[in-house]
């Protein structure tokens, strides 16, 4: 019987950076003639993947649906994920978990975007709870299992940045190998025609959700010169986040300068990034930031918070600590933007190409499992 490799990612219909990693892993394996099964909660639509990522799902990938009655991020969903991951393992020989951020005993490879065991929710010693809440208390059995009984030496644990790897080491005292995620390969394969004059445009690509701190955008916009326009594009995940953002833009008097495009296609996203001078990222402590790298590949100067995995690839001059500082940097970089600066930024993204990711992933995979 051929070796079946499962890639587990229930939220593939959300189309964020983490979901793209799952697709990149599945495509990499399929292109290397491996039998791949992609597990998701909803029926996978290859056309939607093409629309939102600009990436074609390899035709030889088998897809299996695992319906999820419980919504993400709740206690019931936590155990729902455990059960579905266990069932997925029963249908394949090797299971790659690109979703849960936990290391289960039945998972062979885990790609961690940020560890479930972390300083924000758990302590390093028993009883492990830093600030007890019902959800955390309910997950304590899994915490005890992962921290004390899971043998990391028998499985491959991958981290999306050194920032994430250090967090894993700090709270689990277990090793992790850093494998930076890729940005969509179609970006590097397309011809970048010479810019016809970048606009005073600031773009943010983000899942429209409460935890993305997108409320900072209208606050920053209010402190920039009136000629600067802001655009927010991304998958609509939480309608309440969109409503709050729209209310705030009106309250701060920047509704005419902050434009929001939910569920924009890959083509729309690229068209905006090609015109923009600046890419603004608002989340503090971002674990990596695929959207930042993608924007940099188009020559957008990144203005990001000085924290998390972003410190590993964004030069210090483009990092900020406060909203005031972010606005000041945007004003300065809009005024002093040049093609030379844009080309310098592009070169920093070459190590995050799909080709590099694919090569490194297959080296790790064959070392451990072939």
KALIN-V373159 format. One line per field, one symbol per residue. phi: phi as a letter, one per 30 degrees, with the letter a starting at -180 (. if undefined). psi: psi as a letter, one per 30 degrees, with the letter a starting at -180 (. if undefined). burial: + if it has 16 or more other C-alpha atoms within 10 Angstrom, else -. Layout:
phi->???
psi->???
burial->???
This chain:
phi->.ddcccccaeceddicdddddddddddedddcicdccccbdcddceddddddcibddeddddcbcbecdcddicdddedededddddeddcbdbccccbdibcddccdbbccdadedbddbbcdbddiddbebeddddceeddddddccdcddcbcccbdadedddddddcchbdbcdbddccedddddddcdedcjdcdbccbcaddbdddhdddddddedccdeddcbbcblddcbedddddddddddddibddccccbdhdddddddedddddcbccccddiedbjddddedddcjdddcbddaiddddbceedccbcbddddddddeddddcdbdddddddeddcedcddddeddddddddddcbc
psi->kkjkjkjjifgffehaeeeeeeeeeeeeeefghkjkkjklelkkjeeeeeeffgkkkkffkkkkkjkjfkllfleeeefeeeeeeeeeefglekkjjgefgljlfgkekkjkekkejlfffllflkgfkeikleeeefgeeeeeeefffkjffglkjkkfleeeeeeeeeffhklkkkjklllkffefflkjlkkgjklikkkkkkkjlegfhfffeeeeefglkffkkkkkklkjejeeeeeeeeeeeeegggfffjkkikhkleeeeeeeeffkekkkkfkkgkedieeeeeeefggkkkjlkilafffffkkefgkleleeeeeeeeeeeeegkleeeeeeeefffefgleeeeeeeeeeeeeeff.
burial->---++++++++++++++++++++++++++++--++++++++--+---++-++++++++--+--+---+------+--+-+++-+++-++--+-+++++++++++-+++++++++++++---+-+---+++-----+-----++--++--+-+--++++++++++++++--++-+++-++++++++-++---------+++++++++++++-+++++++++++++---++++++++++---++--++-++----++-++++++++++--++-+++++++++++++-++++++++++++++++++++++++++--+---+++--+-+++++++-++--+----++-++--++-+++--++--++--------
